[in-house]
Amino acid sequence: TFGPCFRAEKSATKKHLSEFWILECEAAHLDLTAAMDLTEQVIKDCLQQSIQRPDLLKMLDIDVTHLTVVDQVWPRITYGDICIKYGLSFGLDISSELEQQIVKDFGGPVFITHYARSLKPFYMQTDPSPVVKTAVCFDLLFPEVGELVGGSEREADYATLKLAMEEAGLDMEKMDWYLQTRQWGSVPHAGFGLGFDRLVMYICKLQKIHDA
């Protein structure tokens, strides 16, 4: 699906909007690795098509040197390893400043996987680690714009999902429609959401997302 999405928070930074456009993909029998592969394929295709339209880029006065990330291998690193590498306490979110330090150190886009479970929404699959719970998820960080894509394997089991929703303090009556999607059985599946305005912001080298 591709359409508008609405945030409850006020737009207070150069990369946040109260209404933005999001490209969402959801597929049966897709695991985390395949979801990241698809994410990378989609974005690299967009970048490649942008490079192939020098007439439009020239009209917009865009220098395309930053689009060479299309030729890079985008590394994948766990949230736990990020915590160790940057001295971040496990369970704390990654700040915008640290996001940009990470992409700078790695020289381009970076996938960060398996965040602390407490940082992610109820519908994400949980990795049953004997030490600490993590979500089977990823964020794709990009230069300048920060988090461009967020995705995960989804919880497909009815009882497990119901417990996660209750623990998250959701209004079970209002969210019953979502729980019903698992009631008669489901299949392993995964998906992601790509912030289209941020992608435009990156390609066009815009300083503020409001111009995207």
Solvent accessible surface area in square Angstrom, and as a share of the most:
residue,aa,sasa,rsa
1,T,125,0.72
2,F,103,0.43
3,G,17,0.16
4,P,65,0.41
5,C,46,0.28
6,F,140,0.58
7,R,72,0.26
8,A,110,0.85
9,E,98,0.44
10,K,182,0.77
11,S,45,0.29
12,A,92,0.71
13,T,64,0.37
14,K,100,0.42
15,K,21,0.09
16,H,43,0.19
17,L,31,0.15
18,S,58,0.37
19,E,86,0.38
20,F,42,0.18
21,W,107,0.37
22,I,30,0.15
23,L,57,0.28
24,E,85,0.38
25,C,32,0.19
26,E,100,0.45
27,A,34,0.26
28,A,62,0.48
29,H,136,0.61
30,L,29,0.15
31,D,73,0.38
32,L,12,0.06
33,T,75,0.44
34,A,35,0.27
35,A,0,0.00
36,M,10,0.04
37,D,72,0.37
38,L,52,0.26
39,T,0,0.00
40,E,25,0.11
41,Q,121,0.54
42,V,40,0.23
43,I,0,0.00
44,K,42,0.18
45,D,73,0.38
46,C,44,0.26
47,L,0,0.00
48,Q,68,0.30
49,Q,103,0.46
50,S,22,0.14
51,I,54,0.27
52,Q,113,0.50
53,R,115,0.42
54,P,90,0.57
55,D,81,0.42
56,L,73,0.36
57,L,11,0.06
58,K,168,0.71
59,M,141,0.63
60,L,98,0.49
61,D,132,0.68
62,I,20,0.10
63,D,79,0.41
64,V,56,0.32
65,T,87,0.51
66,H,36,0.16
67,L,0,0.00
68,T,78,0.45
69,V,10,0.06
70,V,16,0.09
71,D,118,0.61
72,Q,65,0.29
73,V,135,0.78
74,W,5,0.02
75,P,44,0.27
76,R,92,0.34
77,I,30,0.15
78,T,52,0.30
79,Y,0,0.00
80,G,21,0.21
81,D,70,0.36
82,I,0,0.00
83,C,8,0.05
84,I,145,0.74
85,K,114,0.48
86,Y,53,0.20
87,G,72,0.69
88,L,35,0.17
89,S,69,0.45
90,F,86,0.36
91,G,27,0.26
92,L,100,0.50
93,D,97,0.50
94,I,13,0.07
95,S,56,0.36
96,S,52,0.34
97,E,134,0.60
98,L,30,0.15
99,E,21,0.09
100,Q,58,0.26
101,Q,78,0.35
102,I,0,0.00
103,V,7,0.04
104,K,156,0.66
105,D,75,0.39
106,F,67,0.28
107,G,48,0.46
108,G,4,0.04
109,P,0,0.00
110,V,0,0.00
111,F,0,0.00
112,I,0,0.00
113,T,8,0.05
114,H,50,0.22
115,Y,6,0.02
116,A,4,0.03
117,R,39,0.14
118,S,99,0.64
119,L,55,0.27
120,K,42,0.18
121,P,51,0.32
122,F,34,0.14
123,Y,64,0.24
124,M,16,0.07
125,Q,51,0.23
126,T,38,0.22
127,D,46,0.24
128,P,121,0.76
129,S,38,0.25
130,P,137,0.86
131,V,137,0.79
132,V,64,0.37
133,K,132,0.56
134,T,16,0.09
135,A,0,0.00
136,V,17,0.10
137,C,0,0.00
138,F,1,0.00
139,D,10,0.05
140,L,0,0.00
141,L,1,0.01
142,F,0,0.00
143,P,31,0.19
144,E,115,0.52
145,V,0,0.00
146,G,0,0.00
147,E,65,0.29
148,L,4,0.02
149,V,1,0.00
150,G,22,0.22
151,G,1,0.01
152,S,0,0.00
153,E,41,0.18
154,R,30,0.11
155,E,11,0.05
156,A,22,0.17
157,D,71,0.37
158,Y,75,0.28
159,A,67,0.52
160,T,64,0.37
161,L,0,0.00
162,K,78,0.33
163,L,101,0.50
164,A,23,0.18
165,M,0,0.00
166,E,85,0.38
167,E,133,0.60
168,A,59,0.46
169,G,65,0.62
170,L,55,0.27
171,D,74,0.38
172,M,54,0.24
173,E,152,0.68
174,K,154,0.65
175,M,44,0.20
176,D,57,0.29
177,W,160,0.56
178,Y,40,0.15
179,L,7,0.03
180,Q,94,0.42
181,T,73,0.42
182,R,15,0.05
183,Q,76,0.34
184,W,218,0.77
185,G,55,0.53
186,S,51,0.33
187,V,62,0.36
188,P,92,0.58
189,H,25,0.11
190,A,0,0.00
191,G,0,0.00
192,F,4,0.02
193,G,15,0.15
194,L,1,0.01
195,G,13,0.12
196,F,77,0.32
197,D,21,0.11
198,R,37,0.14
199,L,4,0.02
200,V,35,0.20
201,M,4,0.02
202,Y,9,0.03
203,I,20,0.10
204,C,33,0.20
205,K,101,0.43
206,L,51,0.25
207,Q,138,0.61
208,K,114,0.48
209,I,6,0.03
210,H,102,0.46
211,D,101,0.52
212,A,50,0.39
